[in-house]
Amino acid sequence: MKSSIKVDELRQEKDKLEGDRATLNERLQAINAERERIIQQITMIAGALQTLNHFIDKIDPEVDLEDEVDLPPDESHGPGPDEVK
């Protein structure tokens, strides 16, 4: 006995696969649209953070501990223990 596949069965399988492919393409397009929306949100948040950091630095600048700071002498008090009078 021979087992054979009829052309109609092949066409049905082809139609099923084409439908599956169309569904997957639609899902992929939706995922790509969501990805673009998320990238845009991340970019906006990065901009907002940069703006906030700018304002924070203006209001309360941080001093880099590696930087040398020249302070003018404070003459309102007497000499220290290692200073000559």
Residue frames relative to the residue before (quaternion, step in Angstrom):
aa qw qx qy qz dx dy dz
M 1.0000 0.0000 0.0000 0.0000 0.00 0.00 0.00
K 0.2509 -0.7686 0.5726 0.1360 3.53 -0.85 0.95
S 0.2758 -0.7168 0.6167 0.1725 3.46 -1.14 0.78
S 0.0085 0.8163 -0.5764 0.0357 3.55 -0.72 0.99
I 0.3275 -0.7098 0.5910 0.1991 3.51 -1.25 0.58
K 0.3315 -0.7500 0.5401 0.1893 3.51 -0.82 0.95
V 0.6424 -0.5386 0.3911 0.3798 3.54 -1.21 0.56
D 0.6244 0.5470 -0.3446 0.4383 3.60 0.99 -0.72
E 0.6389 0.5187 -0.3260 0.4653 3.59 1.02 -0.75
L 0.6420 0.5163 -0.3140 0.4718 3.57 1.04 -0.81
R 0.6581 0.5013 -0.3100 0.4685 3.57 0.98 -0.82
Q 0.6290 0.5253 -0.3365 0.4638 3.57 1.01 -0.72
E 0.6526 0.5017 -0.3068 0.4778 3.58 0.97 -0.85
K 0.6312 0.5316 -0.3234 0.4630 3.56 1.03 -0.83
D 0.6546 0.5094 -0.3062 0.4671 3.59 0.93 -0.90
K 0.6389 0.5248 -0.3205 0.4623 3.57 1.00 -0.84
L 0.6787 0.4883 -0.2878 0.4671 3.59 0.90 -0.94
E 0.6406 0.5141 -0.3269 0.4674 3.60 0.99 -0.75
G 0.6322 0.5201 -0.3193 0.4774 3.58 1.08 -0.74
D 0.6393 0.5181 -0.3166 0.4718 3.57 1.00 -0.87
R 0.6567 0.5102 -0.3114 0.4599 3.57 0.94 -0.89
A 0.6465 0.5160 -0.3231 0.4598 3.61 0.94 -0.84
T 0.6431 0.5208 -0.3149 0.4648 3.57 1.00 -0.85
L 0.6723 0.4891 -0.2949 0.4710 3.57 0.92 -0.90
N 0.6298 0.5239 -0.3378 0.4636 3.61 1.01 -0.70
E 0.6366 0.5154 -0.3236 0.4737 3.58 1.02 -0.77
R 0.6516 0.5070 -0.3109 0.4709 3.58 0.96 -0.85
L 0.6477 0.5242 -0.3111 0.4571 3.56 1.00 -0.86
Q 0.6376 0.5155 -0.3234 0.4724 3.60 0.99 -0.80
A 0.6531 0.5050 -0.3143 0.4687 3.59 0.97 -0.82
I 0.6504 0.5082 -0.3128 0.4701 3.57 0.98 -0.83
N 0.6505 0.5086 -0.3167 0.4668 3.60 0.97 -0.82
A 0.6330 0.5164 -0.3304 0.4727 3.60 1.00 -0.77
E 0.6460 0.5058 -0.3087 0.4813 3.59 0.98 -0.84
R 0.6288 0.5390 -0.3262 0.4557 3.59 1.00 -0.82
E 0.6616 0.4973 -0.3038 0.4719 3.58 0.92 -0.90
R 0.6372 0.5228 -0.3238 0.4645 3.60 1.00 -0.81
I 0.6639 0.4956 -0.3022 0.4716 3.60 0.95 -0.84
I 0.6248 0.5246 -0.3405 0.4673 3.61 0.98 -0.78
Q 0.6458 0.5156 -0.3142 0.4674 3.58 0.98 -0.84
Q 0.6518 0.5062 -0.3147 0.4689 3.60 0.96 -0.81
I 0.6422 0.5156 -0.3230 0.4663 3.59 0.96 -0.84
T 0.6453 0.5166 -0.3169 0.4651 3.59 0.98 -0.82
M 0.6553 0.5033 -0.3109 0.4697 3.59 0.95 -0.84
I 0.6522 0.5049 -0.3140 0.4702 3.59 0.96 -0.83
A 0.6278 0.5276 -0.3372 0.4625 3.60 0.99 -0.78
G 0.6487 0.5118 -0.3104 0.4699 3.59 0.99 -0.81
A 0.6508 0.5070 -0.3112 0.4718 3.57 0.96 -0.84
L 0.6461 0.5104 -0.3208 0.4680 3.59 0.98 -0.80
Q 0.6376 0.5226 -0.3278 0.4614 3.57 0.97 -0.81
T 0.6499 0.5093 -0.3117 0.4702 3.59 0.97 -0.85
L 0.6634 0.4985 -0.3050 0.4673 3.59 0.92 -0.90
N 0.6401 0.5136 -0.3307 0.4660 3.59 0.96 -0.79
H 0.6180 0.5392 -0.3420 0.4586 3.58 1.02 -0.74
F 0.6841 0.4745 -0.2874 0.4736 3.60 0.87 -0.93
I 0.6342 0.5239 -0.3322 0.4615 3.58 0.97 -0.82
D 0.6677 0.4961 -0.3054 0.4635 3.61 0.92 -0.86
K 0.6297 0.5195 -0.3349 0.4706 3.60 1.08 -0.66
I 0.7143 0.4506 -0.2511 0.4729 3.59 0.93 -0.92
D 0.8100 0.0498 0.0378 0.5831 3.57 0.88 -0.97
P 0.0866 -0.8339 0.5420 0.0575 3.61 0.32 1.18
E 0.3693 -0.7146 0.5510 0.2220 3.52 -1.03 0.79
V 0.3184 -0.7154 0.5882 0.2021 3.53 -1.14 0.70
D 0.3779 -0.7090 0.5490 0.2303 3.54 -0.84 1.00
L 0.4415 -0.7268 0.4636 0.2489 3.57 -0.67 1.10
E 0.6271 0.5350 -0.3329 0.4579 3.59 1.20 -0.36
D 0.6009 0.5720 -0.3605 0.4264 3.61 1.19 -0.44
E 0.3633 -0.6857 0.5804 0.2469 3.54 -1.17 0.68
V 0.1748 -0.7808 0.5953 0.0736 3.53 -0.96 0.92
D 0.2344 -0.7541 0.5990 0.1322 3.57 -0.80 1.03
L 0.1005 -0.7907 0.6033 0.0255 3.54 -0.63 1.16
P 0.4532 -0.6657 0.5043 0.3116 3.58 -0.92 0.79
P 0.5688 -0.5982 0.4161 0.3813 3.61 -1.04 0.61
D 0.2999 -0.7304 0.5890 0.1719 3.53 -1.03 0.87
E 0.1455 -0.8346 0.5300 0.0359 3.56 -0.35 1.26
S 0.4699 0.6937 -0.4453 0.3158 3.60 1.18 0.17
H 0.7393 0.2987 -0.2210 0.5616 3.59 1.22 -0.11
G 0.6257 -0.5571 0.3986 0.3732 3.53 -1.26 0.30
P 0.7052 -0.4454 0.3231 0.4471 3.56 -1.27 0.00
G 0.5077 -0.6390 0.4895 0.3071 3.52 -1.19 0.59
P 0.7242 -0.4552 0.2826 0.4342 3.59 -1.27 0.14
D 0.7375 0.3793 -0.2423 0.5036 3.60 1.07 -0.51
E 0.5935 0.5512 -0.3678 0.4568 3.60 1.25 0.22
V 0.4429 -0.6781 0.5223 0.2671 3.54 -1.16 0.66
K 0.4775 -0.6783 0.4824 0.2815 3.53 -1.06 0.82
